Amino acid sequence: MFGFFNKILKVEAADRKSEVEELPDELLARTLGGKGLATHLLLEHNPPGVAPLSPENTLIVTVGPVADTSLWGSCRHGVYTKSPQTGGYSESYSGGTAAEYISRVGYDAVMITGASTEPVWLEISEEGAVFHSAEDLWGLNTYETEDRIRAWIKENRGQKCGVIVIGPAGENGAACAVMENDYWRSAGRTGVGAVMGSKKIKALAFWGSRKRELADPGLIRDFVKKLVQEAKDTAGVQAYKTMGTSMMVDTMSRVGSFPTRYWHQGQAAHREKINAAALHSRLEVTPHACRKCFIACGRLSTVKEGRHAGLKMEGPEYETIYAFGGLCEVDSIEEIAYLNDCCDRLGLDTISAGNLAALTIEAVSQGRADYDIGYGQVDAIARLLEDMAYRRGIGDLLAKGIKTAAAAWGMEDQAIHVKGLEPAGYDPRVLKGMGLAYGSSDRGACHLRATFYKPELSKMIDPDQIEGKAELFILWEDRLTIFDALIFCRFYRDLYQWEQLSQIIKGVTGLDLDEAALRRIASDITDNTRRFNLREGLTAKDDGLPRRFFTEALPETGKIIREEDYRRLISDYYRVRGWDDQGRPPAR
């Protein structure tokens, strides 16, 4: 089929073998690749009830049919497995440059099973997978690992490559470990790095020269040219290019939805020390883009003064600022950048790490845990991050995930998570639709499956409205599920509506799909992710929210989300999805 290679590379880590398997057109047309294809593969190949860190758990790396084309926002890859954080469906995405190199090896997915007995890294090309010893890489941080792999491929193959690595956190099986590329880009949520580490795989390197054959190159060429002409100077694009995601600190603070002091407050008194203005004045900042992007939301930042002077990184992004600057009350943008860099080097997800650090601070303040740490104590937080990555002392408990830590400390009613995944920086007591987003998400408390903060903040729908909210939410979720099948960047959500997605798919694959047809595919993908979770033991009870959101009002606004309102939202969601009252899709 146009747009696809019709091939999957199956890698067996224990036997150090790989083989190519053909993928039929019918499957690719039904799933559109990416999330759709990976979910099908997980249902087919993962044994029901498999332990996330066991050799039998499958790790899948994919790119969609738009990868390595001229389409804007297309340089992204996805990683799928069973999550060590939630015990359910795991998906995570990353930008940068890696997706183009992954595409050029000529497979629609790389599926890894088994586990090596010794540390290895995989060289993946058009010829398959070659295993190399990683004994000299095991224990290195992510930056050092990436540098060494790139240098080896350049010296021995004469090629540039895309490299995905894990750090010490992944090696040691920390539940919130990431898979990282281009130094600062991460498949950051749900613990995919821990799964890679459990297979004793330190890195994946991709190089090749395969190119996709498009159904209508002229259509794509015209689409790309027209889009950049019409969109590059719009207010939304310019806002991201000018201020990046850090602008959300002020946006969320204004509505009282900037989570602070481990979710006890909705505003931070030190906001002006950690917002976009602080980032752009205190650090030297240059807009930075992934390949095939004119939005350039990234901030290539260098600390100008103080003890971290000269520290260079991409970020910190809004979610990292919220996690450490809000939840942990770190009141310096330079120190948040430092903690961001600590997480990147160790290979930790900043959202989960910040939440776990703040939970620890609460536990210590209540006499439930013994550790020298408090709100705003940067060096103590940094030490705790290392303890998590290396599984030392209290860090070993935290590395098992928030559910385990909360249970050990008797804090189940205080810990903020859904299905074991901590939320992003949008408080559902203010933005009620984000409550539905967190509760219904297949991977746990996720802000990205529908990015529903956008329609609520823009007053497309009132944040407090309950009636009709599930219908609009599912409309957004369906469209962004197609994004995840094609694997597009979320920041093109306003630019790629149904009409544009139909044009893209026709130009790339030749499939003529209108909005109704695309929504049927999206619904099938969502049903299949639900089937995976139900098979792994999750139930409707796991779609609930933390009790504090129902009972603890935000001091700035007095807002909560009423439990009966949330029950109505999730019930409406099930109904509109065509599921029964226990959240079960119809039988296939």
C-alpha angles and dihedrals in degrees: 000000000000112000094026137079092215089224139109125195111221113200124192107199097192094054094033091230136130135192137181121238125192120240117212122235090237092061093047093047090050096047103026089218125266113064093001093055095040093051090051090051093049092051090048101042109025112089110235111260094014115165109250094232096042121108091247093065110103123230115201127191116190144169123200127238092269094061117119092013126115092257114126116248094017102117097098136109133199134221122203134184141116109299124241088203099054107014087232143081114337127200128160134169137204137188132197118093105309098094094067092054091045089053093050094063086071104239130117090214141003112216119194124194133169128029134261118235091220133038112277141167124213127229106202121193140144087286094060131252126333118194120221129184114259096188089117092048100046108108096023121122121251097262094051091046094051092047093052095047093049091049092049094051091047093049098041103031102023089229141122112233148185114246129198117188144172129220132214091291091061093043090055096045099247105176094230097048118138138213107234136199136176088021095275107037116095142186079216113170136074097021102277089154090062090054091051090048092050087061089053090241113144099180147359119215120193128195134153146115106243117133129198119245109228124211094224114010091177093057091051093046092052092044093053093048094047094046096054092046092052101037111033095083098040119122095249095050093046092049092056092043092050102040108009122208091317087082087077091074090074094036094054093040092056091059094041094248102115102115110231137174093014095314095310093112138034098211135044120223088214094053094127090058094057107030131102093276090054092048093051095044101039096041131043102248134191124179110250129195138196114237115286094023133120095179096073096192093166121101116217096203137186123189108236104194144017133035093327096048110150095024107143126196145133107264152319093229124203094263092055091047091051093046097050103018095042110027095033094032097229102169102199127077090208091056091047088053088052092052089046089054091048090055093046093051093046093042098241129148107246095213094054093037092053092047092049091048091051092047088052091051089052092047092051093047089053094047093247096116135030114227134119100248141113141168113301094010100135100182092048090051091049090050090050091052090055091047089054093049094047095037094238122162113308088004090069090061093047091047088064090064139262096285091058094044094047092050092049091052097041090244101124090125092049102043114099114220143105117225088345097305119112119230129249123245100291116101112218091206085075101026102044093185089061087061088059089045092054096043099045099040115117093223100043131262097004129164096188107061090079104359085217093169085080099064091040096050092045090050092239079138127009111259091228095047115113103171111088094000096116091055093054091042092055091048088058093041093051093051092048091047086062086050088057093048091052088031103231127166115264092231089073090062093108092046100046108058122162093282093052092046090053091052092048094049092047092050094046104036105013091237113139104215126163126198093275092052092047091050090053090054091047091049091051091052092049091047090052094050087051091050089052092053094046090049089054092054104265115139139185088277088067090061091071129108129239109279093237090071088061099042111025113072121210107251095222097054107011088232128152132161108247113234092228090053091051092048088053091050095050092042090052089048092055091047096049090046090054092243125137123253090275093055096256118147118224116275115271 
